[in-house]
Amino acid sequence: MRRKPLLLIVTIVITIVAFSIAIPTFFLNIGGNYKRVRGIDPRDLNPDFLVQEFAFQPSLDLSGGQIATLNVDLSALPASQRLERFSIIRNIIFNRLSNIGFSDFEIDDLYNEDAEEYKLLLRFPGEIDVSLLQLMLQRGEVSVWVSDPSTEVSEDDARNPFAGRIQTGIRNEDFAYVSVVSDSRIYLFDPAQPNNFGLRLGFRDESAQKLANAVFSSQQVPMLFAIDGQPIAIQAPGVNINTTNIGKELLLATLGADTRFYNSVIGSVMVSPTLDFPVSITQIGKVGPNLDDSTLTFIKVASLVSFVLGQGVIIFYFRRYAKALVITNVIFVCWSIALMKMFGLTLSFSTYVGYMLSLAIFIAFNVLLVYRTRIKQTGGITREELQEAYAATSSDYILFLIAVIAMALIIQYFRMINVNQFTQSLGFGLVTGLMVLLIAVKAIFPFLFLRTKSK
């Protein structure tokens, strides 16, 4: 390993940026006035950025949220079929919530067949607009309309969005997937003012012909998409479809709020089966965290104290060789927290457990690397010795990473915690550890351990 000043400068710059993102929000009392201190967000650089802030998403176990009671009206069904249909409706709602992007929610069923009551308890973190929740719970039947050249539109019908159009026969079951995208071709009226968000809609292989027929029938007029008879989106006007190779995708510009969440709700309803029986919200209110209210504060303080004490132990044991350890450990914390905030991970107890495990793994292997490179004589070690210790430790780290992935699969099988949140934070931590080993360690260790003169 050689001394690389440029790599050291890159490491310093990345760490400064990461620290400015990772720093938590807190308040300072200055002269009786409280000043809010927080990390930098994209909106600080440009208020037009699609992502306005870097932040963890709230969770039910540490932050609480809202609880909604849903009533499912199955009175039109024979009693013998109600429970089965109730289970189907629950699964549809569960899938809609998952497709929207809720990483932390709970849905429980409550039913009394004798009293003919079928209810669902829905818990989700943060707050949600009731109108969007109602949109997600509506029947959700999609219809697609194209221009009908044989129909003349009168002045009285000019305001009717369906005037001069006919249905194509495209339904929910024709869609394979949907995703929220940002594309300059997605706009409503002015190409110079594109929407922030839109939908990319994929059709199933067996429905490709339906899409082709709709494109040929549209007569260069954007297709209109409706849910339960209400217009919700149009075919993006900025997309010129090649009629010789139509493909199986469309870009849509939604007609409601130009937000990622609204588009996610619309997309989730479009690709899910319809709710064939009425689902209504009977009650909605706030719910506290599943764990104690002070758990989040305790976790933050305990983590900080534990990390500081851990570095103190390292300094006591390694003495003058501890500098590299402490520096790279701090770099790992800054880089990993910044990455998790940038990707909006859910701040839950499962996330915390996964992250702390990855931190412990990194510190352990960092200690192993320094132990292998401990200077036994004044003046340092050779490049070859440092490279040998680095290669051995990196290899051990990768092997242990594979073992941890296997352990995560076992945890997933037994469902001990929220597996998605645990594995996400663990994965971010392990990947950050590799980044620190490949960048920061290579940049810092040669300056601290190599001999100043070759011998």
Order of alpha helices (4+ residues) and beta strands (2+ residues): alpha-beta-beta-alpha-beta-alpha-beta-beta-alpha-beta-beta-beta-beta-alpha-beta-beta-beta-alpha-beta-alpha-alpha-alpha-alpha-alpha-alpha
